[in-house]
């Protein structure tokens, strides 16, 4: 009798678990299938007066920043900092009220036509999401330097994308 009760209880638990999973079909772990996905992103970097650049990250509103590593006013009450680490490597940091929202490391190819963006976003709960994106130049003259000709602009379109899911820091 006791064994029969245990078996009945086990069957009931398994059945209710199956019903619960059927009621929540979106619950589970999901992975992007890049062969069936199209992610489009575009950004524009334009040299303006003096040692300043206008950055348009696709929203249509440019932020004008000097690449001197200091926090400067950005969009939506944020600050934006650009540091030239080498002629072909820039570091980008966005903050809100002193908290780092994102860091990005930009690396330009030797021919100046490809930009690799290693982007990490920091969530308010300590989680991080990292994306590596490759952009191809679609406008302006190629330069082996991100800050090349003072009149140049860099209009880039995304060609490749990979992402690491959010991780929560202990």
C-alpha positions as CSV (number, residue, x, y, z in Angstrom):
1,X,0.0,0.0,0.0
2,X,2.8,2.4,1.0
3,X,4.7,1.7,-2.3
4,X,1.5,2.2,-4.3
5,X,0.9,5.6,-2.6
6,X,4.5,6.7,-3.4
7,X,4.1,5.6,-7.0
8,X,0.8,7.5,-7.3
9,X,2.4,10.6,-5.8
10,X,5.4,10.4,-8.2
11,X,3.1,10.1,-11.2
12,X,1.0,13.1,-10.0
13,X,4.1,15.3,-9.6
14,X,5.4,14.4,-13.0
15,X,2.0,15.0,-14.6
16,X,1.6,18.4,-12.9
17,X,5.2,19.4,-14.0
18,X,4.3,18.6,-17.6
19,X,1.1,20.6,-17.4
20,X,3.0,23.5,-15.8
21,X,5.6,23.5,-18.6
22,X,2.9,23.4,-21.2
23,X,1.2,26.5,-19.6
24,X,4.5,28.4,-19.9
25,X,5.9,27.6,-23.4
26,X,8.3,30.5,-23.4
27,X,10.1,29.4,-20.2
28,X,13.6,28.0,-21.0
29,X,17.0,28.9,-22.2
30,X,17.2,30.3,-25.7
31,X,20.2,30.7,-28.0
32,X,20.4,33.0,-31.0
33,X,20.7,31.2,-34.4
34,X,23.0,33.6,-36.3
35,X,22.3,31.8,-39.6
36,X,18.6,32.8,-39.4
37,X,19.0,36.2,-37.8
38,X,19.6,39.6,-39.2
39,X,20.8,42.3,-36.7
40,X,21.2,45.7,-38.2
41,X,23.2,48.5,-36.5
42,X,24.8,51.6,-37.8
43,X,26.9,54.4,-36.3
44,X,28.6,57.5,-37.5
45,X,31.7,59.2,-36.3
46,X,32.5,62.6,-37.7
47,X,35.4,64.9,-37.1
48,X,34.2,68.5,-36.2
49,X,35.9,71.7,-35.1
50,X,39.1,71.4,-33.1
51,X,39.8,68.0,-31.5
52,X,36.2,67.0,-31.2
53,X,34.1,64.3,-32.8
54,X,30.3,63.9,-33.4
55,X,29.1,60.4,-32.5
56,X,25.7,59.2,-33.8
57,X,25.0,55.8,-32.5
58,X,21.9,55.3,-34.6
59,X,19.4,57.6,-32.8
60,X,19.9,60.5,-35.1
61,X,21.2,62.8,-32.3
62,X,24.9,63.3,-32.3
63,X,27.0,63.8,-29.2
64,X,30.1,66.0,-29.7
65,X,33.0,64.8,-27.6
66,X,36.7,65.5,-27.3
67,X,38.6,62.2,-27.1
68,X,40.6,63.2,-24.0
69,X,39.4,60.6,-21.5
70,X,37.2,63.0,-19.5
71,X,33.5,62.5,-18.8
72,X,31.6,64.9,-21.0
73,X,27.8,65.6,-21.2
74,X,26.0,63.0,-23.4
75,X,22.5,62.2,-24.3
76,X,19.7,61.3,-21.8
77,X,21.6,62.7,-18.7
78,X,24.6,60.5,-19.3
79,X,28.3,61.3,-19.7
80,X,30.5,60.0,-22.5
81,X,34.2,59.5,-22.4
82,X,36.5,58.7,-25.3
83,X,40.1,57.8,-24.8
84,X,42.5,57.4,-27.7
85,X,44.7,54.4,-26.6
86,X,46.5,54.1,-29.9
87,X,45.9,55.6,-33.4
88,X,43.7,52.5,-34.2
89,X,42.3,51.9,-30.7
90,X,39.7,53.9,-28.8
91,X,38.0,53.2,-25.4
92,X,34.4,54.4,-25.0
93,X,32.7,54.7,-21.5
94,X,29.2,55.9,-20.9
95,X,28.0,56.7,-17.3
96,X,24.8,57.8,-15.6
97,X,25.2,59.5,-12.3
98,X,28.7,58.2,-11.9
99,X,27.8,54.5,-12.5
100,X,29.3,52.9,-15.6
101,X,26.6,51.8,-18.0
102,X,28.9,50.5,-20.7
103,X,32.5,50.2,-21.9
104,X,33.5,49.6,-25.5
105,X,36.9,49.0,-27.0
106,X,37.1,50.0,-30.7
107,X,39.8,48.5,-32.9
108,X,40.3,49.6,-36.5
109,X,41.7,47.2,-39.1
110,X,45.0,48.0,-40.8
111,X,43.2,49.1,-44.0
112,X,40.8,51.3,-42.0
113,X,37.7,49.7,-43.4
114,X,36.6,47.5,-40.5
115,X,36.0,48.4,-36.9
116,X,35.6,45.8,-34.2
117,X,33.6,46.8,-31.2
118,X,34.0,44.8,-27.9
119,X,31.1,46.2,-26.0
120,X,30.2,45.4,-22.4
121,X,27.0,46.7,-20.7
122,X,26.7,46.8,-16.9
123,X,23.2,46.3,-15.4
124,X,22.1,47.9,-12.1
125,X,22.1,44.5,-10.4
126,X,25.7,43.8,-11.3
127,X,25.0,41.7,-14.4
128,X,27.1,42.1,-17.5
129,X,26.4,41.5,-21.2
130,X,29.2,41.5,-23.7
131,X,28.8,41.8,-27.4
132,X,31.5,41.7,-30.1
133,X,30.4,43.5,-33.2
134,X,32.2,44.0,-36.5
135,X,31.4,47.0,-38.6
136,X,32.3,47.7,-42.2
137,X,32.9,51.3,-43.5
138,X,30.1,52.3,-45.8
139,X,31.1,56.0,-46.4
140,X,34.0,58.4,-46.3
141,X,37.6,57.8,-47.0
142,X,39.5,54.9,-45.4
143,X,42.1,55.8,-42.9
144,X,44.3,53.6,-40.7
145,X,43.5,55.9,-37.8
146,X,40.2,56.3,-36.1
147,X,40.8,60.1,-35.8
148,X,42.5,60.4,-39.2
149,X,41.6,63.4,-41.5
150,X,39.8,66.2,-39.6
151,X,37.1,66.4,-42.3
152,X,36.6,62.6,-42.5
153,X,33.5,60.8,-41.2
154,X,33.2,57.2,-40.4
155,X,29.8,55.7,-41.3
156,X,29.7,52.1,-40.3
157,X,27.3,49.2,-40.8
158,X,27.2,46.0,-38.7
159,X,28.3,42.9,-40.4
160,X,28.9,40.3,-37.6
161,X,27.6,39.9,-34.1
162,X,28.2,37.7,-31.2
163,X,26.9,38.0,-27.6
164,X,27.6,36.6,-24.2
165,X,24.4,36.4,-22.0
166,X,24.1,38.5,-18.9
167,X,26.0,37.3,-15.9
168,X,25.3,38.3,-12.4
169,X,28.3,39.3,-10.3
170,X,28.4,37.7,-6.8
